[in-house]
């Protein structure tokens, strides 16, 4: 799976590693994920003081794109919740496709 991370700031190594680990775990539920796009965003009027950290995930699977979005006070929490949402979507998709 090809993982692309996009953010309007420099993503530090621990966060990059966490993103890759969480997304690679999704492959054990469905091994035909081709690409994962992760968008990190700071919401709020003052980006440096932003409390809301948003993670959006798009997974490209055969004939469809799955999408999950979550925001919280840290990227780690947002990522955990968004990947859980994505796991449920993958299982639904897999059930429909078979």
C-alpha positions in Angstrom: 0.0 0.0 0.0 1.2 3.4 -0.9 0.8 5.9 1.9 0.8 9.7 1.2 0.7 12.2 4.1 -0.2 15.8 3.4 -0.1 18.7 5.9 0.4 22.4 5.8 3.3 21.9 8.2 6.3 19.6 8.6 5.2 16.2 10.0 7.6 14.9 12.7 9.0 11.4 12.5 7.1 9.9 15.4 3.7 11.1 13.9 4.7 9.8 10.5 5.6 6.4 11.9 2.4 6.2 13.9 0.4 7.0 10.7 2.2 4.3 8.8 1.7 1.7 11.5 -2.0 2.4 11.9 -2.7 2.3 8.2 -0.6 -0.8 7.7 -2.7 -2.6 10.3 -5.8 -2.0 8.2 -4.3 -4.3 5.5 -4.9 -7.3 7.7 -8.6 -6.7 7.3 -8.4 -6.2 3.5 -5.2 -6.7 1.6 -6.3 -5.0 -1.7 -5.9 -1.4 -0.5 -3.9 0.3 -3.1 -3.4 3.8 -1.8 -4.0 5.7 1.5 -4.1 9.4 1.5 -3.9 11.1 4.9 -4.6 14.8 5.4 -3.6 16.6 8.6 -5.1 20.0 9.3 -5.1 22.5 12.1 -8.6 24.0 12.4 -9.3 27.3 14.1 -8.6 31.0 13.5 -5.1 31.0 14.8 -3.3 27.8 13.5 -0.5 27.9 16.1 -3.1 28.0 18.9 -5.6 25.6 17.3 -7.2 23.1 19.6 -8.8 21.1 16.8 -6.5 18.8 15.0 -8.2 17.1 12.1 -7.2 13.8 10.4 -8.8 12.8 7.1 -8.2 9.4 5.5 -9.0 8.2 2.0 -8.4 4.6 1.2 -8.5 3.5 -2.4 -9.9 0.0 -2.8 -11.2 -1.7 -6.0 -14.0 0.4 -7.5 -14.4 2.7 -4.5 -12.7 5.2 -2.2 -13.4 5.0 1.6 -13.3 8.1 3.6 -13.1 8.9 7.4 -12.6 12.2 9.2 -12.1 13.0 12.8 -10.9 16.0 14.9 -9.8 16.2 18.5 -7.2 17.9 20.6 -4.3 15.8 19.3 -3.4 14.2 16.0 -2.8 10.9 17.7 -6.4 10.8 19.1 -7.8 11.9 15.8 -5.8 9.3 13.9 -6.9 6.5 16.3 -10.6 7.3 15.9 -10.4 7.8 12.1 -8.6 4.4 11.7 -11.3 2.7 13.8 -14.0 4.3 11.6 -12.0 3.1 8.5 -11.8 -0.4 9.9 -15.6 -0.6 10.2 -15.9 0.7 6.6 -13.5 -1.9 5.3 -15.3 -4.7 7.0 -18.6 -3.5 5.5 -17.1 -3.1 2.1 -15.5 -6.5 2.2 -18.9 -8.1 3.2 -20.7 -6.3 0.3 -18.0 -7.2 -2.2 -18.1 -11.0 -1.4 
